[in-house]
Amino acid sequence: MSAATHPVRVMIVEDSLVVRQLLTHIVGRDPRFLIVAAVASAEEALDAIPKVRPDVISMDIRLPGMDGLEATARIMADYPTPIVVIADAVEDAALRISMNALRAGALTVVEKPAGPANASYERLADTICTQLFIMSSVPVIRRRSIGGATTPLSRPPPGGAGAFKRLDFLALAASTGGPPALAKVIGALPADFPAPVFIVQHMGAAFMEGFAKWLGGLSAMPVVLAMDGARAKESHIYVAPGDSHLSVRGDGIIHISRDPPAGGQRPSANVLFGSLAEIAPTRTVAALLTGMGEDGAQGLSRLAQGGGHTIAEHASTAVVNGMPAAAVRLKAARDILPLDLIGPRIVQLAARGRT
């Protein structure tokens, strides 16, 4: 870090003294950070924020009094600040609160570390610091405009007019800000949706089972972690398991692999989209939602060139407009839509060829 670079100001919110000291040690040893507060409750955090002005907040969600979900909602309403949720990945109640905190405005969730003697300590410590640093630069606002005056954009089909035939496969991918965006899209799909739905969400492996359960509580269709060799059924949603690629082979057979990361990501949206571009491009709809980086853009381009119907989330609603913007730059998106319009557009496309 250069002398001219200001350290990232971090607030730690954690009720356990032991864990609070552990996080203070993890964050404090990293020269990129300055810990401006370490508090034991949401109430203390809300009192301290206007005084210490953190750039990013590490948020526990099981707090005495006001929990982390309510605290996140209050902070985003009164003092919009990037929030990284630190959660126990094996506790169902904590996972539900964590996922709902993401809906309330938190940016990402990472696993709570055990003590230094634990084999995963350094890996988790590095993940926490990386996420705090990255998320500190994400602009957050009190209330993001969804739809409204935004004009949906459409492009001529990259694969040629009339190439798309019908929706037999739906693929969705997201990263930062993805859980609430995915919940919004699948929440618009009916229980008798006439195709299987495949989801790639960049998230720590420990959270994926809980994420699938949480998403299932918001969907009219059953949501499961995808299993290798299973045949995908219509009206079912398949989520890529943690740290594994999800692809689809002929006749809708699911393939799960531990092949090397693609573009630094596993699971990778490029792997999912690319597999569908090989087997059924003119029968696939794919949507690339909010997220950092460029994963999914190349795969979306392959689908578009093959005649698939491709959608990118509009910048006005993307929490982080990295992945969708990369697709737009490649002219890989047939539609560029605000989040509220993506689900209805998919339902409209599902009727094509079936009426």
C-alpha positions in Angstrom: 0.0 0.0 0.0 1.4 3.4 -1.0 1.9 6.1 1.6 -0.8 8.2 -0.2 -3.4 5.4 0.1 -5.7 5.7 3.1 -6.4 2.5 5.0 -9.9 1.0 4.8 -11.8 1.9 8.0 -13.4 -1.2 9.4 -16.1 -1.6 12.1 -16.5 -5.0 13.7 -19.9 -5.9 15.1 -19.7 -9.2 17.1 -21.2 -10.1 20.5 -18.8 -12.8 21.4 -15.7 -11.3 23.1 -13.6 -14.2 21.9 -14.6 -13.9 18.3 -14.5 -10.1 18.4 -10.9 -10.3 19.6 -10.2 -12.9 16.9 -11.6 -10.7 14.1 -9.7 -7.7 15.5 -6.5 -9.7 15.3 -7.3 -11.0 11.7 -8.2 -7.5 10.4 -5.7 -5.6 12.5 -2.6 -7.4 11.2 -3.5 -6.5 7.6 -1.9 -3.1 6.7 -4.8 -2.3 4.3 -7.1 -1.8 7.3 -7.7 0.5 10.2 -10.2 -0.8 12.9 -12.2 2.2 13.9 -14.6 0.4 16.2 -15.2 -3.1 17.6 -18.6 -3.3 19.3 -20.8 -6.1 20.9 -24.3 -5.1 19.7 -26.2 -3.5 16.9 -27.3 -0.7 19.1 -23.7 0.2 19.8 -22.9 0.0 16.1 -25.7 2.4 15.2 -24.6 4.8 17.8 -20.9 4.6 16.6 -21.3 4.7 12.8 -21.8 8.5 12.4 -18.9 9.1 14.7 -16.3 6.7 13.3 -17.5 6.7 9.7 -16.5 3.1 8.7 -15.8 2.3 5.0 -17.0 -1.3 5.6 -18.7 -3.3 8.4 -18.1 -6.8 9.5 -21.5 -7.9 10.9 -22.4 -10.8 13.1 -26.1 -11.7 12.7 -26.8 -13.5 16.1 -26.7 -10.4 18.4 -28.4 -9.7 21.7 -31.3 -7.3 21.3 -31.5 -6.1 17.7 -30.2 -8.9 15.5 -27.9 -8.5 12.5 -30.8 -8.6 10.0 -32.6 -5.6 11.6 -29.2 -3.9 12.1 -28.4 -4.3 8.4 -31.8 -2.8 7.4 -31.3 0.1 9.8 -27.8 0.8 8.6 -28.7 0.7 5.0 -31.6 3.1 5.7 -29.7 5.6 7.8 -26.0 5.2 7.1 -25.5 3.3 3.9 -22.3 1.4 4.3 -20.9 -1.8 2.7 -21.7 -4.8 5.0 -20.0 -8.2 5.1 -21.9 -10.7 7.1 -19.8 -13.1 9.2 -21.9 -16.2 9.8 -21.8 -19.7 11.2 -22.2 -21.7 8.0 -23.5 -24.9 9.7 -26.3 -23.3 11.7 -29.6 -23.2 9.8 -31.1 -20.3 11.8 -28.0 -18.2 11.3 -28.0 -19.0 7.6 -31.6 -17.9 7.2 -30.8 -14.6 8.9 -27.7 -14.2 6.8 -29.5 -14.7 3.5 -32.2 -12.2 4.6 -29.5 -9.7 5.6 -28.3 -9.9 2.0 -31.9 -9.1 0.9 -31.8 -6.1 3.3 -28.6 -4.7 1.7 -25.6 -6.6 3.0 -23.2 -7.4 0.1 -21.8 -10.9 0.9 -21.6 -13.5 3.6 -18.4 -15.3 4.7 -17.7 -18.0 7.2 -16.9 -17.2 10.8 -13.4 -18.4 11.7 -12.5 -20.8 14.4 -9.3 -20.4 16.5 -5.8 -20.1 15.1 -5.2 -23.8 15.8 -8.0 -24.8 13.3 -6.8 -26.1 9.9 -9.0 -23.6 8.0 -8.0 -20.6 10.1 -5.6 -18.9 7.6 -7.9 -19.6 4.7 -10.9 -18.1 6.4 -8.9 -15.2 7.7 -7.7 -14.4 4.1 -11.2 -14.7 2.8 -12.5 -12.3 5.4 -9.9 -9.7 4.7 -10.3 -10.1 0.9 -14.0 -9.6 1.1 -13.8 -6.6 3.5 -11.3 -4.9 1.1 -13.2 -5.6 -2.1 -16.6 -4.7 -0.6 -15.3 -1.4 0.9 -15.2 0.0 -2.6 -18.7 -1.0 -3.6 -21.1 2.0 -3.7 -24.2 1.5 -1.7 -27.3 3.8 -1.5 -30.3 4.1 0.8 -32.7 2.6 -1.7 -31.8 1.4 -5.1 -34.2 2.2 -7.8 -35.7 -0.9 -9.3 -37.3 -0.5 -12.7 -39.1 2.8 -12.6 -38.1 5.2 -15.3 -35.4 2.9 -16.6 -36.0 2.0 -20.3 -35.4 -1.6 -21.1 -33.0 -2.1 -24.0 -33.2 -4.7 -26.7 -30.7 -5.6 -29.4 -31.1 -7.5 -32.6 -30.7 -11.2 -31.8 -26.9 -11.9 -32.2 -27.6 -15.4 -33.5 -29.9 -14.1 -36.2 -33.5 -13.1 -36.3 -35.8 -16.0 -35.3 -33.0 -18.2 -34.1 -34.5 -18.7 -30.6 -37.2 -21.4 -30.8 -38.5 -22.2 -27.4 -37.4 -22.2 -23.7 -36.4 -25.7 -22.7 -33.5 -24.7 -20.4 -33.1 -21.6 -18.2 -29.7 -20.7 -16.7 -29.2 -17.9 -14.2 -25.8 -16.6 -12.8 -24.8 -14.0 -10.3 -22.1 -13.1 -7.8 -22.0 -10.1 -5.4 -25.6 -9.1 -4.7 -26.8 -12.3 -6.3 -29.0 -14.0 -3.6 -31.7 -11.2 -3.5 -31.5 -10.8 -7.3 -32.0 -14.5 -7.9 -34.8 -14.6 -5.4 -36.5 -11.8 -7.3 -36.2 -13.5 -10.6 -37.3 -17.0 -9.5 -40.1 -15.5 -7.4 -41.7 -14.4 -10.7 -41.7 -17.9 -12.1 -44.8 -20.1 -11.7 -44.8 -23.5 -10.1 -45.5 -25.2 -13.5 -42.6 -23.4 -15.2 -42.0 -25.6 -18.4 -38.2 -26.0 -18.0 -35.5 -26.9 -15.5 -33.7 -23.9 -14.0 -29.9 -23.9 -13.4 -28.2 -21.5 -11.0 -24.6 -20.5 -10.5 -24.0 -18.2 -7.5 -20.5 -17.3 -6.4 -20.6 -18.0 -2.7 -18.5 -19.9 -0.1 -18.9 -23.6 -0.4 -20.1 -23.9 3.2 -23.1 -21.8 2.5 -24.5 -23.4 -0.7 -26.8 -26.0 1.0 -28.3 -23.3 3.2 -28.6 -20.9 0.2 -30.5 -23.6 -1.7 -32.9 -24.2 1.2 -33.4 -20.4 1.6 -34.1 -20.0 -2.0 -36.5 -22.9 -1.9 -38.6 -21.0 0.7 -39.0 -18.2 -1.8 -39.8 -20.2 -4.9 -42.9 -21.9 -6.2 -40.6 -24.6 -7.5 -38.5 -27.1 -5.5 -34.8 -26.0 -5.2 -32.0 -28.5 -4.7 -28.3 -28.7 -5.0 -27.5 -30.2 -8.4 -26.3 -33.9 -8.4 -24.0 -35.4 -10.9 -25.7 -37.8 -13.4 -29.3 -36.7 -12.5 -31.7 -35.8 -15.3 -33.0 -32.3 -14.9 -36.7 -32.0 -14.6 -38.9 -29.2 -15.7 -40.3 -27.1 -12.8 -37.2 -27.8 -10.7 -34.3 -25.5 -9.8 -30.8 -26.8 -9.6 -28.1 -24.9 -7.8 -24.4 -25.5 -8.4 -22.8 -27.1 -5.3 -20.1 -25.3 -3.5 -16.7 -25.2 -5.3 -17.9 -27.3 -8.2 -18.8 -26.6 -11.8 -22.3 -27.3 -13.0 -22.9 -28.1 -16.7 -25.6 -29.8 -18.7 -25.1 -32.6 -21.2 -27.4 -33.9 -23.9 -31.0 -34.8 -22.8 -30.6 -32.6 -19.8 -28.2 -34.8 -17.8 -26.5 -32.8 -15.1 -22.7 -32.9 -14.8 -20.9 -31.8 -11.6 -17.1 -31.5 -11.8 -14.1 -30.3 -9.8 -12.3 -29.3 -13.0 -10.0 -26.3 -12.5 -11.6 -22.9 -11.9 -12.6 -21.1 -15.1 -11.5 -17.4 -15.0 -10.8 -17.9 -11.3 -14.3 -19.1 -10.6 -15.7 -22.5 -9.5 -18.6 -22.8 -10.1 -18.3 -20.7 -13.3 -21.2 -19.2 -15.2 -19.1 -19.6 -18.4 -19.0 -23.3 -17.8 -22.8 -23.6 -17.4 -23.7 -21.2 -20.3 -21.1 -22.8 -22.5 -22.5 -26.3 -22.0 -26.0 -25.1 -23.0 -24.5 -23.4 -26.0 -23.2 -26.8 -27.1 -26.3 -28.9 -26.6 -29.4 -26.6 -27.1 -28.6 -22.9 -27.8 -31.8 -22.2 -29.6 -33.8 -23.7 -26.7 -32.0 -21.8 -23.9 -32.7 -18.6 -22.1 -29.9 -17.3 -19.9 -29.7 -14.3 -17.6 -26.5 -12.7 -16.2 -27.2 -10.8 -13.0 -25.2 -8.6 -10.6 -21.7 -9.5 -9.8 -18.0 -8.5 -9.8 -15.7 -9.5 -12.5 -16.5 -10.9 -16.0 -17.6 -14.5 -15.3 -20.5 -15.5 -17.6 -19.9 -12.9 -20.3 -18.1 -15.2 -22.7 -20.6 -18.0 -22.1 -23.5 -15.7 -22.7 -21.9 -14.6 -25.9 -21.6 -18.2 -27.1 -25.2 -18.7 -26.3 -26.2 -15.6 -28.2 -24.2 -16.5 -31.2 -25.9 -19.9 -31.2 -29.3 -18.4 -31.2 -30.1 -18.4 -27.4 -32.1 -15.7 -25.9 -29.7 -13.8 -23.5 -30.4 -11.2 -20.8 -28.2 -9.0 -18.8 -29.3 -7.0 -15.7 -29.4 -3.3 -16.3 -26.8 -1.2 -14.5 -29.5 0.8 -12.7 -30.4 -2.2 -10.5 -27.2 -4.3 -10.4 -25.6 -4.0 -7.0 -22.3 -4.5 -8.8 -22.4 -4.0 -12.5 -19.3 -6.0 -13.4 -20.6 -9.3 -14.9 -23.6 -7.7 -16.7 -21.5 -4.8 -18.0 -18.9 -7.3 -19.4 -21.7 -9.1 -21.3 -23.0 -5.8 -22.7 -19.5 -4.8 -23.9 -19.4 -8.1 -25.8 -22.9 -7.4 -27.3 -23.9 -10.8 -25.8 -27.2 -9.6 -24.3 -30.4 -9.7 -26.4 -32.2 -7.8 -23.6 -30.8 -5.5 -21.0 -33.4 -5.2 -18.3 -33.9 -3.9 -14.8 -34.2 -6.7 -12.2 -38.0 -6.4 -11.8 -38.5 -7.1 -15.5 -36.3 -10.1 -15.9 -38.6 -12.6 -14.4 -41.7 -11.5 -16.4 -39.6 -11.5 -19.5 -38.6 -15.1 -18.9 -42.2 -16.1 -18.4 -43.1 -14.4 -21.7 -40.3 -16.3 -23.5 -41.4 -19.6 -21.9 -44.7 -19.3 -23.8 -42.9 -19.2 -27.2 -43.4 -22.3 -29.2 -46.0 -23.6 -26.7 -49.0 -21.5 -27.8 
